[in-house]
Amino acid sequence: MELRLNGHVLPISHLGPDYLILRNSAEHPPADAEIMLSIDGHESRWSVWLADGVSAERRRTRITAVPAANGSSGG
């Protein structure tokens, strides 16, 4: 499991429905990010919003799912 955040790949040690715990502490302000999960060679990715950012002072990082764009070009 990995958190992909602004060009950085941060290993995830725990993942829950509304939180994650990074393997190593990090600091980053609130941002969009992507979670990558690989099980038996099958890879899943989904976008999340880090509403509180990532902080070395907090073990848990709150995540919120980002709805799919459904054909919009985004940007």
KELUMKE-8155 format. One record per atom (N, C-alpha, C, O, CB): residue number from 1; residue in three letters; atom name; x, y, z. Coordinates in Angstrom, 2 decimals. Glycine has a CB too. Example, Ala and Ser with C-alpha at 12.3 -4.5 7.8 and 13.67 -1.06 7.14 Angstrom:
2
(1, ALA, N, (13.19, -5.69, 7.80))
(1, ALA, CA, (12.30, -4.50, 7.80))
(1, ALA, C, (13.20, -3.30, 7.80))
(1, ALA, O, (14.24, -3.32, 8.46))
(1, ALA, CB, (11.31, -4.47, 9.05))
(2, SER, N, (12.85, -2.25, 7.08))
(2, SER, CA, (13.67, -1.06, 7.14))
(2, SER, C, (12.90, 0.03, 7.87))
(2, SER, O, (13.41, 1.14, 8.04))
(2, SER, CB, (14.08, -0.60, 5.72))
//
This chain:
75
(1, MET, N, (0.85, -1.17, 0.00))
(1, MET, CA, (0.00, 0.00, 0.00))
(1, MET, C, (0.89, 1.23, 0.00))
(1, MET, O, (1.88, 1.32, 0.73))
(1, MET, CB, (-0.97, 0.00, 1.22))
(2, GLU, N, (0.51, 2.18, -0.83))
(2, GLU, CA, (1.29, 3.41, -0.95))
(2, GLU, C, (0.36, 4.61, -1.06))
(2, GLU, O, (-0.74, 4.52, -1.59))
(2, GLU, CB, (2.24, 3.35, -2.16))
(3, LEU, N, (0.84, 5.73, -0.54))
(3, LEU, CA, (0.18, 7.01, -0.72))
(3, LEU, C, (1.05, 7.79, -1.69))
(3, LEU, O, (2.23, 8.02, -1.44))
(3, LEU, CB, (-0.02, 7.78, 0.65))
(4, ARG, N, (0.45, 8.21, -2.80))
(4, ARG, CA, (1.18, 9.00, -3.80))
(4, ARG, C, (0.73, 10.45, -3.64))
(4, ARG, O, (-0.43, 10.79, -3.87))
(4, ARG, CB, (0.92, 8.48, -5.27))
(5, LEU, N, (1.68, 11.28, -3.23))
(5, LEU, CA, (1.37, 12.65, -2.82))
(5, LEU, C, (2.38, 13.62, -3.43))
(5, LEU, O, (3.53, 13.67, -3.00))
(5, LEU, CB, (1.37, 12.76, -1.28))
(6, ASN, N, (1.94, 14.39, -4.41))
(6, ASN, CA, (2.79, 15.41, -5.05))
(6, ASN, C, (4.18, 14.90, -5.42))
(6, ASN, O, (5.19, 15.52, -5.10))
(6, ASN, CB, (2.93, 16.59, -4.14))
(7, GLY, N, (4.22, 13.77, -6.11))
(7, GLY, CA, (5.48, 13.21, -6.58))
(7, GLY, C, (6.21, 12.33, -5.58))
(7, GLY, O, (7.24, 11.75, -5.90))
(7, GLY, CB, (6.37, 14.31, -6.99))
(8, HIS, N, (5.69, 12.23, -4.37))
(8, HIS, CA, (6.30, 11.38, -3.34))
(8, HIS, C, (5.49, 10.09, -3.21))
(8, HIS, O, (4.27, 10.10, -3.37))
(8, HIS, CB, (6.37, 12.12, -1.97))
(9, VAL, N, (6.16, 9.00, -2.93))
(9, VAL, CA, (5.51, 7.72, -2.68))
(9, VAL, C, (5.80, 7.35, -1.23))
(9, VAL, O, (6.95, 7.09, -0.86))
(9, VAL, CB, (6.01, 6.59, -3.68))
(10, LEU, N, (4.74, 7.34, -0.41))
(10, LEU, CA, (4.88, 7.09, 1.02))
(10, LEU, C, (4.21, 5.77, 1.38))
(10, LEU, O, (3.02, 5.60, 1.14))
(10, LEU, CB, (4.26, 8.25, 1.85))
(11, PRO, N, (4.96, 4.82, 1.94))
(11, PRO, CA, (4.38, 3.52, 2.31))
(11, PRO, C, (3.34, 3.67, 3.41))
(11, PRO, O, (3.53, 4.41, 4.38))
(11, PRO, CB, (5.49, 2.56, 2.76))
(12, ILE, N, (2.23, 2.95, 3.26))
(12, ILE, CA, (1.15, 2.94, 4.24))
(12, ILE, C, (1.26, 1.67, 5.07))
(12, ILE, O, (1.41, 0.58, 4.52))
(12, ILE, CB, (-0.25, 3.03, 3.55))
(13, SER, N, (1.19, 1.80, 6.40))
(13, SER, CA, (1.23, 0.61, 7.24))
(13, SER, C, (-0.17, 0.12, 7.60))
(13, SER, O, (-0.37, -1.09, 7.76))
(13, SER, CB, (2.01, 0.89, 8.52))
(14, HIS, N, (-1.15, 1.02, 7.72))
(14, HIS, CA, (-2.53, 0.67, 8.05))
(14, HIS, C, (-3.47, 1.50, 7.20))
(14, HIS, O, (-3.21, 2.67, 6.92))
(14, HIS, CB, (-2.82, 0.88, 9.56))
(15, LEU, N, (-4.59, 0.87, 6.78))
(15, LEU, CA, (-5.58, 1.58, 5.97))
(15, LEU, C, (-6.96, 1.22, 6.47))
(15, LEU, O, (-7.33, 0.05, 6.54))
(15, LEU, CB, (-5.42, 1.23, 4.47))
(16, GLY, N, (-7.73, 2.24, 6.82))
(16, GLY, CA, (-9.11, 2.05, 7.25))
(16, GLY, C, (-10.03, 2.76, 6.28))
(16, GLY, O, (-9.57, 3.35, 5.30))
(16, GLY, CB, (-9.32, 2.57, 8.69))
(17, PRO, N, (-11.34, 2.72, 6.54))
(17, PRO, CA, (-12.29, 3.34, 5.61))
(17, PRO, C, (-12.18, 4.86, 5.54))
(17, PRO, O, (-12.53, 5.46, 4.52))
(17, PRO, CB, (-13.69, 2.97, 6.00))
(18, ASP, N, (-11.68, 5.49, 6.61))
(18, ASP, CA, (-11.59, 6.96, 6.62))
(18, ASP, C, (-10.26, 7.46, 7.18))
(18, ASP, O, (-10.15, 8.63, 7.56))
(18, ASP, CB, (-12.73, 7.54, 7.43))
(19, TYR, N, (-9.27, 6.59, 7.22))
(19, TYR, CA, (-7.96, 7.01, 7.71))
(19, TYR, C, (-6.87, 6.10, 7.15))
(19, TYR, O, (-7.15, 5.01, 6.65))
(19, TYR, CB, (-7.92, 6.99, 9.26))
(20, LEU, N, (-5.63, 6.56, 7.26))
(20, LEU, CA, (-4.48, 5.73, 6.97))
(20, LEU, C, (-3.39, 6.07, 7.98))
(20, LEU, O, (-3.41, 7.14, 8.60))
(20, LEU, CB, (-3.97, 5.92, 5.50))
(21, ILE, N, (-2.46, 5.17, 8.13))
(21, ILE, CA, (-1.29, 5.39, 8.98))
(21, ILE, C, (-0.07, 5.11, 8.11))
(21, ILE, O, (0.08, 4.01, 7.57))
(21, ILE, CB, (-1.31, 4.49, 10.28))
(22, LEU, N, (0.80, 6.10, 7.99))
(22, LEU, CA, (2.01, 5.93, 7.20))
(22, LEU, C, (3.05, 5.12, 7.95))
(22, LEU, O, (3.11, 5.16, 9.18))
(22, LEU, CB, (2.59, 7.29, 6.82))
(23, ARG, N, (3.86, 4.39, 7.22))
(23, ARG, CA, (4.94, 3.60, 7.83))
(23, ARG, C, (5.98, 4.52, 8.47))
(23, ARG, O, (6.53, 4.20, 9.52))
(23, ARG, CB, (5.60, 2.69, 6.77))
(24, ASN, N, (6.25, 5.65, 7.82))
(24, ASN, CA, (7.21, 6.63, 8.34))
(24, ASN, C, (6.52, 7.98, 8.44))
(24, ASN, O, (5.65, 8.30, 7.62))
(24, ASN, CB, (8.49, 6.72, 7.42))
(25, SER, N, (6.88, 8.76, 9.42))
(25, SER, CA, (6.25, 10.06, 9.60))
(25, SER, C, (6.62, 11.00, 8.45))
(25, SER, O, (7.68, 10.88, 7.84))
(25, SER, CB, (6.65, 10.68, 10.94))
(26, ALA, N, (5.71, 11.93, 8.18))
(26, ALA, CA, (5.92, 12.91, 7.12))
(26, ALA, C, (5.12, 14.15, 7.45))
(26, ALA, O, (4.25, 14.13, 8.33))
(26, ALA, CB, (5.52, 12.33, 5.72))
(27, GLU, N, (5.41, 15.23, 6.75))
(27, GLU, CA, (4.69, 16.49, 6.90))
(27, GLU, C, (4.23, 16.95, 5.53))
(27, GLU, O, (5.03, 16.99, 4.59))
(27, GLU, CB, (5.58, 17.58, 7.60))
(28, HIS, N, (2.95, 17.31, 5.41))
(28, HIS, CA, (2.44, 17.85, 4.16))
(28, HIS, C, (1.11, 18.53, 4.46))
(28, HIS, O, (0.32, 18.00, 5.23))
(28, HIS, CB, (2.28, 16.75, 3.07))
(29, PRO, N, (0.86, 19.69, 3.86))
(29, PRO, CA, (-0.43, 20.37, 4.08))
(29, PRO, C, (-1.57, 19.61, 3.39))
(29, PRO, O, (-1.32, 18.68, 2.63))
(29, PRO, CB, (-0.36, 21.83, 3.56))
(30, PRO, N, (-2.81, 20.01, 3.64))
(30, PRO, CA, (-3.96, 19.37, 2.98))
(30, PRO, C, (-3.76, 19.34, 1.46))
(30, PRO, O, (-3.28, 20.30, 0.86))
(30, PRO, CB, (-5.27, 20.10, 3.33))
(31, ALA, N, (-4.15, 18.20, 0.85))
(31, ALA, CA, (-3.93, 18.03, -0.59))
(31, ALA, C, (-4.70, 16.83, -1.12))
(31, ALA, O, (-5.15, 15.98, -0.35))
(31, ALA, CB, (-2.44, 17.87, -0.90))
(32, ASP, N, (-4.85, 16.79, -2.44))
(32, ASP, CA, (-5.33, 15.58, -3.10))
(32, ASP, C, (-4.18, 14.59, -3.14))
(32, ASP, O, (-3.02, 14.99, -3.24))
(32, ASP, CB, (-5.87, 15.89, -4.55))
(33, ALA, N, (-4.50, 13.30, -3.07))
(33, ALA, CA, (-3.48, 12.26, -3.14))
(33, ALA, C, (-4.11, 11.02, -3.77))
(33, ALA, O, (-5.31, 11.01, -4.06))
(33, ALA, CB, (-2.89, 11.94, -1.71))
(34, GLU, N, (-3.31, 10.00, -3.97))
(34, GLU, CA, (-3.80, 8.75, -4.53))
(34, GLU, C, (-3.29, 7.60, -3.66))
(34, GLU, O, (-2.14, 7.58, -3.24))
(34, GLU, CB, (-3.35, 8.58, -6.01))
(35, ILE, N, (-4.18, 6.65, -3.41))
(35, ILE, CA, (-3.78, 5.43, -2.70))
(35, ILE, C, (-3.64, 4.33, -3.74))
(35, ILE, O, (-4.50, 4.17, -4.61))
(35, ILE, CB, (-4.82, 5.03, -1.59))
(36, MET, N, (-2.55, 3.56, -3.65))
(36, MET, CA, (-2.34, 2.42, -4.51))
(36, MET, C, (-2.27, 1.18, -3.62))
(36, MET, O, (-1.50, 1.12, -2.66))
(36, MET, CB, (-1.03, 2.58, -5.37))
(37, LEU, N, (-3.11, 0.19, -3.95))
(37, LEU, CA, (-3.17, -1.06, -3.20))
(37, LEU, C, (-2.94, -2.20, -4.17))
(37, LEU, O, (-3.62, -2.30, -5.19))
(37, LEU, CB, (-4.53, -1.22, -2.45))
(38, SER, N, (-1.98, -3.07, -3.86))
(38, SER, CA, (-1.69, -4.21, -4.72))
(38, SER, C, (-1.86, -5.50, -3.92))
(38, SER, O, (-1.22, -5.69, -2.88))
(38, SER, CB, (-0.25, -4.11, -5.30))
(39, ILE, N, (-2.74, -6.38, -4.41))
(39, ILE, CA, (-2.98, -7.67, -3.76))
(39, ILE, C, (-2.85, -8.75, -4.82))
(39, ILE, O, (-3.59, -8.76, -5.81))
(39, ILE, CB, (-4.38, -7.73, -3.07))
(40, ASP, N, (-1.91, -9.66, -4.62))
(40, ASP, CA, (-1.68, -10.78, -5.55))
(40, ASP, C, (-1.57, -10.30, -7.00))
(40, ASP, O, (-2.12, -10.92, -7.91))
(40, ASP, CB, (-2.82, -11.79, -5.44))
(41, GLY, N, (-0.85, -9.20, -7.21))
(41, GLY, CA, (-0.61, -8.70, -8.55))
(41, GLY, C, (-1.75, -7.85, -9.12))
(41, GLY, O, (-1.60, -7.28, -10.20))
(41, GLY, CB, (-0.37, -9.84, -9.45))
(42, HIS, N, (-2.87, -7.76, -8.41))
(42, HIS, CA, (-3.98, -6.91, -8.86))
(42, HIS, C, (-3.86, -5.55, -8.18))
(42, HIS, O, (-3.88, -5.46, -6.95))
(42, HIS, CB, (-5.37, -7.58, -8.54))
(43, GLU, N, (-3.74, -4.51, -8.97))
(43, GLU, CA, (-3.52, -3.16, -8.45))
(43, GLU, C, (-4.80, -2.33, -8.52))
(43, GLU, O, (-5.48, -2.31, -9.54))
(43, GLU, CB, (-2.39, -2.46, -9.22))
(44, SER, N, (-5.11, -1.66, -7.42))
(44, SER, CA, (-6.23, -0.72, -7.38))
(44, SER, C, (-5.69, 0.64, -6.98))
(44, SER, O, (-4.76, 0.75, -6.18))
(44, SER, CB, (-7.34, -1.20, -6.38))
(45, ARG, N, (-6.28, 1.68, -7.55))
(45, ARG, CA, (-5.89, 3.06, -7.22))
(45, ARG, C, (-7.16, 3.88, -7.06))
(45, ARG, O, (-8.13, 3.69, -7.80))
(45, ARG, CB, (-4.96, 3.67, -8.32))
(46, TRP, N, (-7.14, 4.79, -6.10))
(46, TRP, CA, (-8.26, 5.71, -5.96))
(46, TRP, C, (-7.76, 7.01, -5.35))
(46, TRP, O, (-6.79, 7.05, -4.60))
(46, TRP, CB, (-9.38, 5.10, -5.10))
(47, SER, N, (-8.47, 8.08, -5.69))
(47, SER, CA, (-8.11, 9.41, -5.23))
(47, SER, C, (-8.72, 9.68, -3.86))
(47, SER, O, (-9.84, 9.26, -3.57))
(47, SER, CB, (-8.56, 10.48, -6.24))
(48, VAL, N, (-7.97, 10.40, -3.03))
(48, VAL, CA, (-8.45, 10.78, -1.71))
(48, VAL, C, (-8.07, 12.24, -1.45))
(48, VAL, O, (-7.17, 12.79, -2.08))
(48, VAL, CB, (-7.85, 9.86, -0.61))
(49, TRP, N, (-8.79, 12.86, -0.51))
(49, TRP, CA, (-8.49, 14.20, -0.05))
(49, TRP, C, (-7.94, 14.08, 1.36))
(49, TRP, O, (-8.57, 13.47, 2.22))
(49, TRP, CB, (-9.76, 15.13, -0.09))
(50, LEU, N, (-6.78, 14.66, 1.61))
(50, LEU, CA, (-6.16, 14.69, 2.94))
(50, LEU, C, (-6.57, 16.02, 3.59))
(50, LEU, O, (-5.83, 17.00, 3.51))
(50, LEU, CB, (-4.58, 14.53, 2.87))
(51, ALA, N, (-7.73, 16.04, 4.22))
(51, ALA, CA, (-8.32, 17.28, 4.74))
(51, ALA, C, (-7.44, 17.96, 5.78))
(51, ALA, O, (-7.40, 19.19, 5.85))
(51, ALA, CB, (-9.67, 16.99, 5.34))
(52, ASP, N, (-6.74, 17.17, 6.58))
(52, ASP, CA, (-5.88, 17.71, 7.63))
(52, ASP, C, (-4.41, 17.67, 7.24))
(52, ASP, O, (-3.54, 18.03, 8.03))
(52, ASP, CB, (-6.08, 16.95, 8.93))
(53, GLY, N, (-4.14, 17.24, 6.02))
(53, GLY, CA, (-2.75, 17.06, 5.61))
(53, GLY, C, (-2.15, 15.85, 6.31))
(53, GLY, O, (-2.86, 15.03, 6.88))
(53, GLY, CB, (-1.93, 18.32, 5.91))
(54, VAL, N, (-0.85, 15.75, 6.26))
(54, VAL, CA, (-0.10, 14.69, 6.93))
(54, VAL, C, (0.79, 15.35, 7.96))
(54, VAL, O, (1.45, 16.34, 7.66))
(54, VAL, CB, (0.74, 13.83, 5.91))
(55, SER, N, (0.82, 14.80, 9.16))
(55, SER, CA, (1.62, 15.39, 10.22))
(55, SER, C, (2.34, 14.31, 11.02))
(55, SER, O, (1.77, 13.27, 11.33))
(55, SER, CB, (0.74, 16.24, 11.15))
(56, ALA, N, (3.59, 14.57, 11.34))
(56, ALA, CA, (4.37, 13.64, 12.17))
(56, ALA, C, (3.82, 13.60, 13.59))
(56, ALA, O, (4.06, 12.64, 14.32))
(56, ALA, CB, (5.85, 14.06, 12.19))
(57, GLU, N, (3.07, 14.63, 13.98))
(57, GLU, CA, (2.51, 14.69, 15.33))
(57, GLU, C, (1.27, 13.82, 15.50))
(57, GLU, O, (0.91, 13.45, 16.62))
(57, GLU, CB, (2.18, 16.12, 15.69))
(58, ARG, N, (0.59, 13.50, 14.38))
(58, ARG, CA, (-0.60, 12.65, 14.41))
(58, ARG, C, (-0.28, 11.33, 13.74))
(58, ARG, O, (0.25, 11.30, 12.63))
(58, ARG, CB, (-1.81, 13.34, 13.72))
(59, ARG, N, (-0.59, 10.25, 14.41))
(59, ARG, CA, (-0.36, 8.93, 13.83))
(59, ARG, C, (-1.34, 8.66, 12.68))
(59, ARG, O, (-0.94, 8.18, 11.62))
(59, ARG, CB, (-0.49, 7.85, 14.91))
(60, ARG, N, (-2.61, 8.97, 12.90))
(60, ARG, CA, (-3.64, 8.75, 11.88))
(60, ARG, C, (-3.77, 9.96, 10.97))
(60, ARG, O, (-3.70, 11.11, 11.42))
(60, ARG, CB, (-4.98, 8.43, 12.54))
(61, THR, N, (-3.97, 9.69, 9.69))
(61, THR, CA, (-4.24, 10.73, 8.71))
(61, THR, C, (-5.65, 10.51, 8.19))
(61, THR, O, (-5.96, 9.44, 7.65))
(61, THR, CB, (-3.19, 10.71, 7.54))
(62, ARG, N, (-6.51, 11.51, 8.35))
(62, ARG, CA, (-7.90, 11.40, 7.90))
(62, ARG, C, (-7.94, 11.50, 6.38))
(62, ARG, O, (-7.30, 12.37, 5.79))
(62, ARG, CB, (-8.79, 12.50, 8.54))
(63, ILE, N, (-8.70, 10.59, 5.75))
(63, ILE, CA, (-8.87, 10.61, 4.29))
(63, ILE, C, (-10.35, 10.66, 3.95))
(63, ILE, O, (-11.20, 10.15, 4.68))
(63, ILE, CB, (-8.19, 9.37, 3.64))
(64, THR, N, (-10.65, 11.29, 2.83))
(64, THR, CA, (-12.00, 11.36, 2.29))
(64, THR, C, (-11.92, 10.97, 0.82))
(64, THR, O, (-11.05, 11.45, 0.10))
(64, THR, CB, (-12.62, 12.79, 2.48))
(65, ALA, N, (-12.82, 10.11, 0.39))
(65, ALA, CA, (-12.83, 9.70, -1.02))
(65, ALA, C, (-13.16, 10.88, -1.92))
(65, ALA, O, (-13.95, 11.75, -1.56))
(65, ALA, CB, (-13.85, 8.57, -1.25))
(66, VAL, N, (-12.55, 10.91, -3.08))
(66, VAL, CA, (-12.82, 11.94, -4.09))
(66, VAL, C, (-13.65, 11.27, -5.17))
(66, VAL, O, (-13.21, 10.27, -5.74))
(66, VAL, CB, (-11.49, 12.57, -4.68))
(67, PRO, N, (-14.85, 11.78, -5.47))
(67, PRO, CA, (-15.68, 11.16, -6.50))
(67, PRO, C, (-14.99, 11.15, -7.86))
(67, PRO, O, (-14.20, 12.05, -8.17))
(67, PRO, CB, (-17.01, 11.88, -6.60))
(68, ALA, N, (-15.28, 10.13, -8.66))
(68, ALA, CA, (-14.73, 10.05, -10.01))
(68, ALA, C, (-15.23, 11.21, -10.84))
(68, ALA, O, (-16.34, 11.71, -10.61))
(68, ALA, CB, (-15.10, 8.70, -10.67))
(69, ALA, N, (-14.44, 11.65, -11.79))
(69, ALA, CA, (-14.76, 12.81, -12.61))
(69, ALA, C, (-15.91, 12.57, -13.58))
(69, ALA, O, (-16.54, 13.52, -14.02))
(69, ALA, CB, (-13.55, 13.24, -13.38))
(70, ASN, N, (-16.19, 11.30, -13.92))
(70, ASN, CA, (-17.28, 10.94, -14.84))
(70, ASN, C, (-17.24, 11.71, -16.15))
(70, ASN, O, (-18.23, 12.33, -16.56))
(70, ASN, CB, (-18.61, 11.16, -14.16))
(71, GLY, N, (-16.08, 11.68, -16.79))
(71, GLY, CA, (-15.98, 12.25, -18.12))
(71, GLY, C, (-15.57, 13.71, -18.17))
(71, GLY, O, (-15.31, 14.23, -19.26))
(71, GLY, CB, (-17.25, 12.11, -18.79))
(72, SER, N, (-15.49, 14.39, -17.03))
(72, SER, CA, (-15.05, 15.77, -17.09))
(72, SER, C, (-13.55, 15.83, -17.32))
(72, SER, O, (-12.83, 14.91, -16.92))
(72, SER, CB, (-15.42, 16.51, -15.81))
(73, SER, N, (-13.09, 16.86, -17.93))
(73, SER, CA, (-11.66, 16.97, -18.26))
(73, SER, C, (-10.81, 17.35, -17.07))
(73, SER, O, (-9.60, 17.13, -17.10))
(73, SER, CB, (-11.46, 17.97, -19.36))
(74, GLY, N, (-11.41, 17.92, -16.02))
(74, GLY, CA, (-10.65, 18.25, -14.81))
(74, GLY, C, (-9.56, 19.27, -15.10))
(74, GLY, O, (-9.50, 19.88, -16.16))
(74, GLY, CB, (-10.03, 17.00, -14.21))
(75, GLY, N, (-8.69, 19.42, -14.08))
(75, GLY, CA, (-7.58, 20.30, -14.40))
(75, GLY, C, (-7.14, 21.07, -13.31))
(75, GLY, O, (-6.20, 21.85, -13.45))
(75, GLY, CB, (-7.89, 21.16, -15.44))
//
